[in-house]
Amino acid sequence: MLRKFSVENYKNFHTKIEIDFTNKRDYSFCPRCVKNGLISKAVIMGHNASGKTNFGYALFDIVYTLTDNLYNPLQKDYGSFINGDGEEDCAKFSYEFQNGMDIIRYEYHKKTPDHIVYEALTVNENEVFVFDYSKNISSVKGLRDVNADTLNLEDLDGSLPALRFIINNTVQSKASPISFLKDFVGHMLYFRYVNGGPNFIGLHKSSTLLEPFIVENGLLEDFQRFLNDCGVPVDLEAVKDSLQTQIVQKFDKKKLLFQPLMSSGTSVLESYYFWSKQFQDVSFLYIDEFDAFYHFDLARKIMQKTIDEVDAQTIFTTHNTYLVSNNLMRPDCYLQIKDGKIVSFADSTERELREAHNLEKMLRSKEFE
């Protein structure tokens, strides 16, 4: 699981901004929001342009750095990669993971999306390697511990991350921290629905069409039940021709293609359903503006469903204050992003928050400002 993540001098984040999944309280309610001593389900709330989406891009930079999985073009935008207010010429990313009893830290600095100038890996405070490519300084005294001491790393210059080189060129045991990082990062998933279509980072190396996936995996009846349960009364059928597979909606007089009929909310539900069938393969899930097209009751239902059914660490981002309730999550799992900081409700007030408190009312009254 991810313990901590921080980034600085990246996009709209001038100073260091951090999320700390170890920062939990001893609440007895909503136990599914905590796993292995770490926050497992969290909501990030914030005003427009506060950085919810950019924070997701930053957190998933490691996917672009270490894998060939899909990324968002804005992650690779040279013009907006480095923050415009700072004097430093590199963005700094720091990840801390927990794998059983092991604490694994991976840190790197980038001048551009494709060029690392500094990289370091430690396991339980023991250094595995440090490369400062800008100064041509390196320390590799811990490579033997990760079965990488026979590799020639002298020619690395930052265009290829040392950790990625090790992942791709060594045989690791299942218990190895390298195997853990490869598996965890390779199964991270970010998705949102924006500009008329789904947008995602990670998990796959190529995009998949939603409707063929649903039909070809025998999920059409299940998909229809899902929509019906979400308040979308449809009767669906699959139509195949030599070129493609499509879903049609059945009416009394005729059958019409389902895709052009879908509302924005139904399109988002289709996207959520598609990914929900792969959640079992996900290590870390970031659903950005997940309820942007939902009725507030449906947003609550989808959020509860995700909390109950998804085992992976999950972050939702939203503007919806109706989702702020101790019946869904705990005060230490509700986070606000503001002025370059992420702070939980529990840490935003001197009041001792209890299960009976109305968190939404407190939020609206600016208790957590």
C-alpha positions in Angstrom: 0.0 0.0 0.0 1.0 3.6 -0.4 2.0 5.3 2.9 2.9 8.8 1.8 3.3 10.8 -1.4 4.6 14.3 -1.9 5.4 16.5 -4.9 6.8 20.0 -5.3 7.5 22.5 -8.0 5.1 20.6 -10.3 2.3 22.3 -12.3 0.3 24.4 -9.8 2.2 23.1 -6.8 5.0 25.5 -6.0 5.8 24.3 -2.5 5.7 20.7 -1.2 2.3 19.1 -1.0 1.8 15.8 0.8 -0.8 13.1 1.4 -0.1 10.9 4.4 -2.1 7.7 4.7 -0.6 7.0 8.1 -2.4 10.0 9.6 -5.4 8.2 11.0 -7.4 8.6 14.2 -8.9 5.9 16.5 -12.4 6.1 15.2 -14.4 2.9 15.6 -16.9 3.6 12.8 -16.4 3.1 9.1 -13.7 0.4 9.6 -13.5 -0.3 5.8 -11.8 3.1 5.4 -8.7 1.7 7.1 -6.6 -1.3 6.2 -3.3 -2.6 7.6 -3.0 0.5 9.7 -3.3 2.9 6.7 -6.1 5.0 5.3 -7.6 2.9 2.5 -10.5 5.1 1.3 -10.3 8.9 1.2 -12.1 11.9 -0.4 -10.3 15.0 -1.6 -12.4 18.1 -1.8 -11.4 21.5 -3.0 -12.5 24.5 -5.0 -12.0 24.7 -8.7 -8.3 25.1 -9.7 -7.2 23.9 -6.2 -5.2 21.1 -7.7 -7.3 17.9 -7.4 -6.7 16.8 -10.9 -3.1 17.9 -11.1 -2.4 16.1 -7.8 -3.7 12.9 -9.4 -1.4 13.5 -12.4 1.5 14.0 -10.0 0.7 10.9 -8.0 0.5 8.8 -11.2 3.7 10.2 -12.6 5.4 7.1 -11.3 3.2 5.1 -13.7 4.6 7.0 -16.7 8.1 6.8 -15.2 8.3 3.1 -14.6 5.8 1.4 -17.0 4.5 1.5 -20.6 1.0 1.8 -19.4 -1.3 4.5 -20.7 -0.8 8.1 -19.5 -2.6 11.4 -19.9 -0.9 13.8 -22.4 -1.0 16.5 -19.8 1.4 14.5 -17.7 3.9 14.8 -20.6 3.2 18.5 -21.4 6.6 20.2 -21.2 5.2 23.7 -21.0 3.3 23.0 -17.7 5.4 20.4 -16.1 7.5 22.7 -13.9 5.7 25.2 -11.7 5.9 28.8 -12.9 6.5 30.5 -9.6 9.7 28.7 -8.4 13.3 29.2 -9.2 14.2 25.5 -9.1 14.4 23.8 -12.5 13.1 20.4 -11.5 9.9 18.8 -10.0 10.4 16.5 -7.0 8.4 13.3 -6.4 8.6 11.2 -3.3 6.7 7.9 -2.7 6.7 5.8 0.5 5.2 2.3 0.3 4.4 -0.4 2.8 4.7 -4.0 1.9 4.2 -6.2 4.9 6.9 -5.2 7.4 9.0 -3.4 4.7 8.9 0.4 4.2 10.1 1.2 0.6 10.9 4.8 -0.4 11.4 5.9 -4.0 12.3 9.5 -4.8 13.2 11.2 -8.1 13.6 14.7 -9.5 12.7 15.6 -13.1 13.6 18.6 -15.3 11.2 17.4 -17.9 8.6 14.6 -18.0 11.2 12.3 -19.7 14.5 13.3 -17.9 15.4 12.4 -14.3 18.2 14.3 -12.6 18.1 12.5 -9.3 16.9 9.1 -8.1 17.1 7.2 -4.9 15.6 3.9 -3.5 15.7 2.8 0.1 14.2 -0.3 1.9 13.8 0.0 5.7 16.1 3.0 5.7 18.8 0.9 4.0 20.1 2.5 0.8 19.7 0.5 -2.4 21.0 3.1 -4.8 21.3 6.9 -5.3 22.0 8.5 -8.6 22.6 12.2 -9.0 22.8 12.4 -12.8 23.4 16.2 -12.9 26.5 15.8 -10.7 27.6 12.4 -12.1 27.5 11.0 -8.5 26.2 7.5 -7.7 26.0 5.1 -4.8 25.0 1.5 -5.5 26.0 -0.3 -2.3 22.6 -2.0 -1.9 22.2 -3.5 -5.3 23.2 -6.9 -4.1 20.1 -6.9 -1.8 17.8 -6.7 -4.9 19.7 -9.1 -7.1 21.0 -6.3 -9.3 24.7 -6.2 -8.4 25.7 -7.7 -11.8 24.0 -4.9 -13.8 26.1 -2.2 -15.5 24.5 1.1 -14.5 27.5 3.3 -15.3 26.0 4.6 -18.6 22.7 5.6 -17.1 22.1 9.4 -17.6 18.5 9.9 -16.4 16.8 9.3 -19.7 16.1 5.8 -18.4 15.3 5.5 -14.7 17.6 3.2 -12.8 14.7 1.5 -11.1 13.0 0.8 -14.4 16.3 -0.6 -15.8 16.5 -2.9 -12.7 12.8 -4.0 -13.1 13.3 -4.9 -16.7 16.6 -6.6 -16.5 16.6 -8.7 -13.3 14.9 -11.8 -12.0 13.2 -11.1 -8.7 11.6 -13.2 -6.0 8.0 -12.5 -5.1 9.1 -11.2 -1.8 11.5 -8.7 -3.4 10.8 -5.0 -3.0 11.4 -4.6 -6.7 8.7 -7.2 -7.4 6.4 -5.3 -5.1 7.0 -1.9 -6.8 6.6 -3.4 -10.3 3.3 -5.0 -9.3 1.9 -2.1 -7.4 2.8 0.6 -9.9 1.8 -1.6 -12.8 -1.7 -1.9 -11.4 -2.4 1.7 -10.4 -5.5 3.2 -12.1 -6.7 6.8 -12.5 -9.9 7.6 -14.3 -12.4 10.3 -14.9 -15.0 11.3 -17.4 -14.3 14.6 -19.1 -14.9 16.3 -22.5 -17.4 13.7 -23.6 -15.4 10.6 -22.9 -13.5 8.5 -20.4 -9.9 9.4 -19.6 -7.6 7.1 -17.7 -4.0 6.4 -16.6 -2.4 3.1 -15.9 -3.4 -0.6 -15.7 -3.4 -1.1 -19.5 -0.9 -0.5 -22.3 -3.7 0.2 -24.8 -7.2 1.5 -24.7 -10.3 -0.8 -24.8 -13.7 -0.1 -26.2 -16.3 -0.2 -23.5 -19.2 -1.8 -25.4 -17.3 -4.7 -27.0 -15.7 -5.4 -23.6 -19.2 -5.6 -22.0 -20.7 -7.8 -24.7 -17.7 -10.1 -25.4 -17.3 -10.9 -21.7 -21.0 -11.8 -21.4 -21.8 -8.9 -19.1 -24.7 -7.3 -21.0 -27.4 -8.5 -18.6 -25.3 -7.6 -15.6 -24.7 -4.2 -17.1 -28.4 -3.7 -17.6 -29.1 -4.7 -14.0 -26.5 -2.2 -12.9 -28.1 0.6 -14.8 -31.5 -0.3 -13.6 -30.3 -0.4 -10.0 -28.9 3.1 -10.5 -32.2 4.4 -11.7 -31.7 4.1 -15.5 -34.6 2.0 -16.8 -33.2 0.4 -20.0 -33.8 -2.8 -21.9 -30.6 -3.6 -23.9 -29.5 -6.0 -26.6 -26.2 -6.7 -28.4 -25.9 -6.3 -32.1 -22.9 -7.6 -34.0 -21.8 -7.1 -37.6 -18.6 -7.8 -39.5 -17.1 -4.5 -38.2 -18.1 -4.0 -34.6 -20.2 -4.9 -31.6 -22.8 -2.4 -30.5 -25.4 -2.2 -27.8 -29.0 -1.2 -28.7 -31.8 -0.1 -26.5 -35.2 -1.8 -27.2 -38.3 0.3 -27.4 -41.9 -0.7 -28.2 -41.6 0.1 -31.9 -37.9 -0.1 -32.7 -34.4 -0.6 -31.5 -31.9 2.3 -31.4 -28.2 2.5 -30.8 -27.6 3.0 -27.1 -24.5 5.1 -27.4 -26.1 8.2 -28.9 -29.0 7.9 -26.5 -27.0 8.0 -23.3 -27.0 11.0 -21.1 -23.8 12.3 -19.6 -24.7 10.6 -16.3 -25.3 7.2 -18.1 -22.1 7.5 -20.0 -20.2 8.0 -16.7 -22.0 5.0 -15.2 -21.0 2.9 -18.3 -17.3 4.0 -17.7 -17.6 3.1 -14.0 -19.1 -0.3 -14.7 -16.3 -1.0 -17.2 -13.6 -0.3 -14.6 -15.5 -2.0 -11.8 -15.1 -5.3 -13.6 -11.3 -4.8 -13.3 -11.1 -3.4 -9.8 -9.9 -6.7 -8.5 -6.7 -6.1 -10.5 -6.1 -2.6 -9.2 -3.6 -1.7 -6.5 -4.4 2.0 -6.1 -7.5 3.8 -7.5 -7.9 7.5 -8.1 -11.4 8.5 -9.3 -11.3 12.1 -10.3 -14.6 14.2 -10.2 -16.3 10.8 -10.0 -19.8 12.3 -9.5 -19.6 15.3 -11.9 -22.7 14.1 -13.8 -24.5 12.2 -11.0 -27.6 13.0 -9.1 -26.5 13.4 -5.4 -28.3 10.2 -4.3 -26.6 8.2 -7.1 -23.2 9.8 -6.2 -23.7 8.5 -2.6 -24.7 5.1 -3.9 -21.7 4.7 -6.1 -19.3 5.9 -3.4 -20.8 3.5 -0.9 -20.6 0.6 -3.5 -16.9 1.4 -4.1 -16.0 1.6 -0.4 -17.8 -1.7 0.2 -16.6 -3.7 -2.8 -13.1 -2.3 -3.8 -10.2 -3.7 -1.9 -7.6 -1.3 -3.3 -6.6 2.0 -1.7 -9.0 4.5 -3.3 -9.2 8.3 -3.6 -12.3 10.1 -4.8 -12.3 13.8 -5.7 -15.5 15.8 -5.6 -17.2 19.1 -4.9 -20.3 17.4 -3.5 -20.9 18.3 0.2 -23.8 15.8 0.3 -21.1 13.1 0.3 -19.7 14.4 3.6 -21.1 12.1 6.2 -19.8 9.9 9.0 -22.1 7.2 7.6 -19.8 7.0 4.5 -16.4 7.9 5.8 -14.6 9.2 8.9 -13.3 12.7 9.6 -9.7 11.5 9.0 -10.6 10.3 5.6 -12.2 13.5 4.4 -9.4 15.7 3.1 -9.3 19.3 1.8 -6.8 20.6 -0.7 -6.3 24.3 -0.3 -3.4 26.7 -0.7 -1.0 23.9 -1.6 -1.8 21.7 1.4 -3.9 18.6 2.0 -5.5 18.5 5.5 -8.1 16.2 6.9 -11.2 17.4 8.6 -9.9 15.8 11.8 -6.8 18.1 11.7 -8.7 21.2 10.6 -10.6 21.8 13.9 -9.8 21.8 17.5 -13.1 20.1 18.2 -13.1 16.4 18.9 -15.1 15.0 16.1 -17.5 12.1 16.9 -19.7 9.8 14.9 -22.8 11.9 15.8 -21.4 15.1 14.3 -23.0 16.4 11.1 -19.9 16.8 9.0 -21.7 18.3 6.1 -23.3 21.0 8.2 -19.9 21.8 9.8 -18.3 22.0 6.4 -20.9 24.4 5.1 -20.5 26.6 8.2 -16.7 26.7 7.5 -15.7 24.8 10.6 -12.8 23.3 8.7 -11.5 26.5 7.2 
